[in-house]
Amino acid sequence: MTKLFCGLTAGVALLALGTSAALAADLPGKFDGVTIDAKLIGGQQYEGLYARIGEWEKQTGAKVNVISKKNHFELDKEIKSDIASGSINWCVGSNHSSFAPQYPDIYNDLNALLPKEEIGAFVPSTIKASTLDGKLVMLPRAQFDVSALYYQKSLYQDENKKAAYEAKHGKELVPPDTWDEVAQQAEFFASPPDFYGTQFAGKEEAINGRFYEMLIAEGGEYLDKDGKPAFNSEAGVQALDWFVNLYKAKAVPAGTTNYLWDDLGQGFASGTVAINLDWPGWAGFFNDPQSSKVAGNVGVKVAPKGSAGIRTGWSGHHGFSVTENCASKEAAASLIWFLTNEDSQKLEAASGPLPTRTAVWDWDIQQAAGDPYKTEVLAAFQEQAKHAFAVPQTPEWIEISNAVYPELQAAILGDKTSKQALDDAAAKATQILEDAGKL
């Protein structure tokens, strides 16, 4: 297990059971008559877990009222509106390591609400990333995210395509290991409007995050050592040009600048995309004949390298938080424990997402035995985890993303050159950081 997760943690700390063991035995507890209002992330790969809420209600006597279910970008805007209007009157919220630094003050320290050994059952690196200024602001769910490369295997087994590719490029057609090869193969496979070489999410933090990891792979940096925007560099132009050139070549769908994660998942599953960088949560969906036309034809490998020899590895994880204003903090903490306990993590991990509890990693490996696809998925993400890196740990990350992504779109759509777009984006990001007193 330690070997499997070596890219994320140096080892699993052994925690002795103390007086809180009695508390652990009491979970999930009894909360007759209590209603917990919750704001949750929605989306194809997240919905299965919420069926367990009914089980928690039966065991505890409490009720859950889901007052909002949106993607994290929309949820983030809603939470900020609640903060501005002083209306944080709900108890449980979905959270994410990229969004959490913006508003740690609205959430409780879960160390005070849950037994020590329960927190110790999580992979230590995810608990560390969920802790801000010593405060555990969210409990990680089985949604550790780092992207690997999915591809249609039959394309690489087609003798006609193999011969045509070798004749055109002077090299064998094999699953790509560099982003230059991805671009080359994407253009080769593309036959718009019926089939595309690849795709990308083109708005919100999604495109900024993809640009960020491509920038790192090209040897650049997003913020320099002094915290100043540095992405409008030669490496930044090379990274952005990768998106621009694929769009110009019509190797990606014309609507890709409006895509988010569900659009990408459905797109690859439709069988109309050759190569797809995507999250582990889609692995089961892609190989399920009930949901995917590429089931049985999916290969998975570690993400490619940029020109600096660095693999892309933008990563983060999902979790649940309890608000400071919650009138029933113990019940809320019980609910988020239930949604992240071993049974819940096994439910999510069974369809592909990576767990954040150590014991569930062991279980997941055992489940993969005898399943070639699941074994391939875990091996790919095991390797990919070694290359994982988080976004810059600044509370202004999302605000900067919201200012930067329209400039990235402008370059992709041909309204600005890549350098013009990045210079304009850097100016906006600098102003945000100056207004925040960071520069």
C-alpha positions in Angstrom: 0.0 0.0 0.0 2.8 2.4 0.9 4.5 1.6 -2.4 1.2 2.2 -4.3 0.7 5.6 -2.8 4.4 6.6 -2.6 3.8 9.6 -4.8 1.3 11.0 -2.4 2.7 10.2 1.0 5.9 9.1 2.6 4.1 6.5 4.7 1.1 5.9 6.8 1.4 7.1 10.4 0.4 4.6 13.0 -2.1 6.1 15.5 -2.8 4.5 18.8 -6.4 4.2 19.8 -7.1 6.5 22.7 -10.2 7.7 24.7 -11.9 8.6 21.4 -12.4 4.9 20.6 -15.6 5.0 22.5 -16.8 7.9 20.3 -15.9 5.9 17.2 -18.2 3.1 18.4 -21.1 5.7 18.7 -20.9 6.7 15.0 -23.1 7.5 13.3 -25.1 8.4 16.5 -28.7 9.3 17.1 -30.1 12.7 16.1 -33.9 12.3 16.1 -35.7 15.3 14.7 -32.6 17.1 13.4 -32.6 18.3 9.8 -29.2 19.0 8.1 -29.3 21.4 5.2 -26.6 20.6 2.6 -25.1 22.1 -0.5 -23.5 19.3 -2.6 -21.6 18.9 -5.8 -23.7 17.3 -8.5 -22.5 15.4 -11.7 -22.6 12.0 -13.3 -19.6 10.6 -11.3 -20.7 11.9 -7.9 -24.4 11.0 -7.7 -24.0 7.3 -6.7 -22.8 8.2 -3.2 -25.8 10.3 -2.3 -28.1 7.2 -2.4 -26.4 6.3 1.0 -27.9 9.4 2.6 -31.1 7.5 3.1 -29.2 4.9 5.1 -27.7 7.5 7.4 -31.2 9.0 8.0 -32.6 5.6 9.0 -29.7 4.9 11.4 -29.7 8.4 13.0 -33.3 9.5 12.9 -32.1 12.8 11.2 -33.1 14.2 7.8 -31.0 15.7 5.1 -32.4 18.6 3.0 -30.2 19.1 -0.1 -30.8 22.8 -0.9 -28.3 23.0 -3.7 -26.6 20.6 -6.1 -24.3 22.2 -8.6 -20.8 21.8 -10.1 -18.1 23.3 -7.9 -17.7 26.4 -10.1 -21.4 27.3 -9.6 -21.3 26.2 -5.9 -18.3 28.4 -5.3 -20.2 31.4 -6.6 -23.2 30.6 -4.5 -21.2 30.2 -1.3 -19.5 33.5 -1.9 -22.9 35.1 -2.3 -24.0 33.5 1.0 -20.9 34.9 2.7 -21.5 38.4 1.2 -25.1 38.4 2.4 -24.4 36.9 5.8 -26.6 33.9 5.0 -24.5 30.9 5.8 -27.5 29.1 7.4 -26.8 25.6 6.1 -24.7 22.9 7.7 -22.8 20.7 5.2 -21.1 21.8 2.0 -19.1 20.0 -0.7 -15.6 21.3 -0.7 -12.4 20.9 -2.8 -8.7 21.5 -2.1 -8.6 24.1 -4.9 -11.5 26.1 -3.5 -11.1 25.6 0.3 -8.3 28.3 0.9 -10.8 31.0 -0.1 -13.1 30.6 2.9 -11.6 28.6 5.8 -13.3 30.8 8.4 -16.8 29.6 7.6 -16.0 26.0 8.4 -15.5 24.1 11.6 -12.3 22.3 12.7 -13.3 18.7 12.2 -10.5 17.6 14.7 -12.9 18.8 17.4 -15.9 16.9 16.0 -14.6 13.5 15.0 -12.5 10.8 16.7 -8.8 11.0 16.2 -8.6 7.4 14.9 -11.2 8.1 12.2 -9.2 11.0 10.9 -6.0 8.9 11.2 -7.6 6.3 8.8 -7.2 8.7 5.9 -4.1 8.9 3.7 -2.0 11.5 5.7 -1.3 13.7 2.6 -5.0 14.3 2.0 -5.5 15.3 5.6 -2.6 17.6 5.4 -4.0 19.2 2.2 -7.4 19.5 3.9 -5.9 21.4 6.8 -5.5 25.2 6.7 -3.7 27.0 9.5 -4.0 23.9 11.7 -7.7 23.6 11.1 -9.1 20.5 9.4 -11.7 22.2 7.2 -12.9 19.2 5.2 -13.0 15.4 5.3 -11.8 13.8 2.1 -14.1 11.6 0.1 -13.0 8.9 -2.4 -12.3 11.5 -5.0 -8.6 12.1 -5.2 -8.1 13.6 -8.6 -5.2 13.5 -10.9 -5.6 12.9 -14.6 -4.3 10.1 -16.8 -4.7 9.5 -20.5 -7.6 7.4 -21.8 -7.5 6.3 -25.4 -9.4 4.0 -27.8 -7.2 0.9 -28.2 -8.6 -0.1 -31.6 -7.1 3.0 -33.2 -3.6 1.8 -32.3 -4.4 -1.7 -33.6 -5.7 -0.7 -37.0 -3.2 -1.7 -39.6 -4.2 0.9 -42.1 -3.9 3.7 -39.6 -0.6 2.4 -38.4 0.8 2.3 -41.9 -0.6 5.8 -42.8 0.8 7.3 -39.6 4.2 5.8 -40.1 4.2 7.0 -43.7 3.3 10.5 -42.7 5.4 11.0 -39.5 8.1 8.3 -39.9 7.4 6.7 -36.5 5.3 3.9 -35.1 1.7 4.7 -34.0 1.6 3.9 -30.3 -0.2 5.6 -27.4 1.6 9.0 -26.9 4.1 9.8 -24.2 4.6 13.5 -24.9 2.2 16.3 -25.5 3.7 17.0 -28.9 2.8 13.4 -29.8 -0.7 13.9 -28.5 -1.2 16.9 -30.7 0.3 15.1 -33.7 -1.9 12.1 -33.2 -5.0 14.2 -32.5 -4.7 15.9 -35.8 -4.0 12.6 -37.5 -7.1 10.9 -36.0 -9.5 13.9 -36.4 -12.3 13.7 -39.0 -14.6 16.6 -38.0 -17.5 16.9 -37.5 -17.9 13.2 -36.8 -14.7 12.3 -35.0 -12.1 14.3 -33.0 -8.5 13.6 -31.9 -8.9 15.0 -28.4 -10.8 17.5 -26.3 -10.4 19.8 -23.3 -12.6 21.6 -20.9 -12.5 25.2 -22.1 -13.9 27.4 -19.3 -13.7 28.2 -15.6 -10.9 26.8 -13.5 -11.0 23.8 -15.8 -9.1 25.5 -18.6 -6.9 27.5 -16.3 -5.9 24.3 -14.4 -5.1 22.5 -17.7 -3.1 25.5 -18.8 -1.3 25.5 -15.4 -0.2 21.9 -15.7 0.9 22.3 -19.3 2.9 25.3 -18.2 4.7 23.2 -15.6 5.3 20.5 -18.1 6.9 23.1 -20.4 9.2 24.2 -17.6 7.4 27.4 -16.6 5.8 28.6 -13.3 2.4 30.1 -12.6 3.5 32.3 -9.7 7.2 33.1 -9.1 9.0 32.8 -5.7 7.7 36.2 -4.8 4.1 35.2 -5.6 4.0 37.3 -8.7 2.3 36.0 -11.9 4.9 34.5 -14.2 2.9 32.6 -16.7 3.2 35.1 -19.5 6.6 33.6 -20.4 8.0 31.7 -23.3 6.9 28.5 -21.6 3.4 30.0 -21.1 3.1 30.8 -24.8 4.2 27.2 -25.7 1.6 25.8 -23.3 -1.2 28.0 -24.6 -0.2 27.4 -28.2 -0.9 23.7 -27.7 -4.6 24.4 -27.1 -4.7 27.2 -29.8 -3.2 25.0 -32.5 -5.4 22.0 -31.8 -8.5 24.2 -32.0 -7.3 25.9 -35.2 -6.7 22.4 -36.7 -10.2 21.4 -35.8 -8.8 18.4 -34.0 -11.1 19.2 -31.0 -14.8 19.9 -31.0 -15.8 23.4 -31.9 -17.7 23.8 -28.6 -14.8 22.7 -26.5 -14.4 26.3 -25.0 -17.8 25.8 -23.4 -17.1 22.3 -22.1 -16.7 21.2 -18.4 -16.0 17.8 -17.0 -19.4 16.1 -17.7 -19.2 17.2 -21.3 -15.8 15.6 -21.7 -16.9 12.4 -20.0 -19.9 12.1 -22.2 -17.8 13.0 -25.3 -15.3 10.2 -24.8 -18.0 7.7 -23.9 -19.8 8.6 -27.2 -16.9 7.1 -29.1 -16.2 10.3 -31.1 -12.9 11.2 -29.4 -9.6 9.3 -29.8 -7.6 10.5 -26.8 -8.9 12.0 -23.5 -7.0 13.4 -20.5 -9.4 12.8 -17.6 -10.0 12.0 -14.0 -10.2 8.6 -12.4 -13.9 9.0 -11.6 -14.7 8.3 -15.2 -12.9 5.0 -15.5 -15.9 2.8 -14.6 -18.3 4.9 -16.7 -16.0 4.6 -19.8 -15.9 0.8 -19.6 -19.6 0.2 -18.8 -21.5 -0.9 -21.9 -24.7 0.7 -20.4 -23.1 4.1 -20.5 -20.3 4.0 -23.0 -19.8 3.1 -26.7 -16.1 2.5 -26.1 -16.6 -0.1 -23.3 -14.0 -2.9 -23.8 -11.9 -0.6 -26.0 -10.4 1.7 -23.4 -6.7 1.9 -22.7 -5.3 4.0 -19.8 -1.8 5.3 -19.3 0.2 7.9 -17.4 -0.2 11.5 -18.6 2.4 12.6 -21.2 5.4 14.8 -20.7 5.9 18.4 -21.9 9.1 19.7 -23.5 10.8 20.0 -20.1 10.4 16.3 -19.5 7.8 16.9 -16.8 4.5 15.1 -16.9 1.3 17.0 -16.4 -0.2 16.3 -12.9 -2.6 18.9 -11.7 -4.3 17.3 -8.7 -6.7 17.9 -5.9 -9.4 16.2 -3.9 -13.0 16.5 -2.9 -14.4 16.6 0.6 -17.2 17.7 2.8 -17.2 20.5 5.4 -19.4 21.6 8.4 -20.1 25.3 8.8 -19.4 27.2 11.9 -23.0 28.5 11.9 -24.5 25.0 11.9 -26.8 24.4 14.9 -26.3 20.7 14.8 -22.6 20.3 14.3 -22.3 16.8 15.7 -25.1 15.5 13.4 -23.4 17.3 10.4 -20.0 15.7 11.3 -21.7 12.3 11.5 -23.2 12.8 8.1 -19.8 13.7 6.4 -18.1 10.9 8.3 -20.8 8.5 6.9 -20.3 9.8 3.3 -16.5 9.3 3.6 -16.4 6.1 5.7 -15.0 2.8 4.3 -18.3 1.6 2.9 -18.9 4.9 1.1 -15.3 5.0 -0.2 -15.6 1.4 -1.5 -18.8 2.4 -3.3 -17.1 5.3 -5.1 -13.8 3.5 -5.7 -15.6 0.5 -7.3 -16.4 2.7 -10.3 -12.9 4.2 -10.7 -12.4 7.2 -8.3 -9.3 7.0 -6.1 -10.0 6.5 -2.4 -8.5 8.6 0.4 -8.7 6.0 3.2 -5.7 3.8 3.5 -7.7 0.6 4.0 -9.8 1.2 1.0 -6.7 1.4 -1.2 -5.8 -2.1 0.0 -9.3 -3.3 -0.7 -9.3 -1.6 -4.2 -6.1 -3.5 -5.2 -7.6 -6.8 -4.1 -10.8 -6.1 -6.1 -8.8 -5.4 -9.2 -7.2 -8.9 -9.1 -8.4 -10.8 -12.2 -9.9 -7.7 -13.8 -7.4 -6.6 -16.5 -9.1 -3.2 -17.1 -9.3 -2.3 -13.4 -5.7 -3.4 -13.0 -4.6 -1.2 -15.9 -6.5 1.7 -14.4 -4.9 1.4 -11.0 -1.4 0.9 -12.5 -1.8 4.0 -14.6 -3.0 6.1 -11.7 -0.4 4.6 -9.3 2.2 5.9 -11.7 0.4 9.2 -12.3 0.2 9.9 -8.5 4.0 10.1 -8.5 3.7 13.2 -10.7 0.8 14.9 -8.9 1.0 18.5 -7.9 -1.5 20.9 -6.4 -2.4 24.4 -7.6 -0.6 27.4 -6.0 -1.8 27.6 -2.4 -3.1 31.1 -2.4 -6.7 32.0 -1.4 -6.8 34.1 -4.6 -6.4 31.0 -6.9 -10.1 30.8 -8.0 -10.4 34.6 -8.4 -7.3 34.6 -10.5 -8.7 31.6 -12.5 -11.9 33.5 -13.1 -9.9 36.5 -14.5 -7.5 34.4 -16.5 -9.7 31.9 -18.3 -11.5 34.4 -20.6 -8.0 35.5 -21.8 -7.1 31.8 -22.5 -10.4 31.5 -24.4 -9.6 34.6 -26.4 -6.4 33.1 -27.6 -7.9 29.7 -28.4 -10.7 31.3 -30.4 -8.2 33.5 -32.3 -9.2 36.8 -30.9 -5.7 37.5 -29.4 -2.3 36.0 -29.8 -1.2 33.8 -27.0 1.3 36.4 -25.8 -1.3 39.2 -25.8 -3.7 37.0 -23.9 -1.2 36.0 -21.3 0.1 39.5 -20.8 -3.5 40.7 -20.3 -4.2 37.8 -17.9 -1.0 38.4 -15.9 -2.0 42.1 -15.5 -5.4 41.1 -14.2 -3.9 38.5 -11.8 -1.4 41.0 -10.6 -4.1 43.5 -9.8 -6.0 40.8 -7.8 -3.0 40.0 -5.8 -2.2 43.7 -5.2 -5.8 44.3 -4.0 -5.4 41.4 -1.6 -2.2 42.8 -0.2 -0.1 39.9 -1.5 2.1 42.1 -3.8 
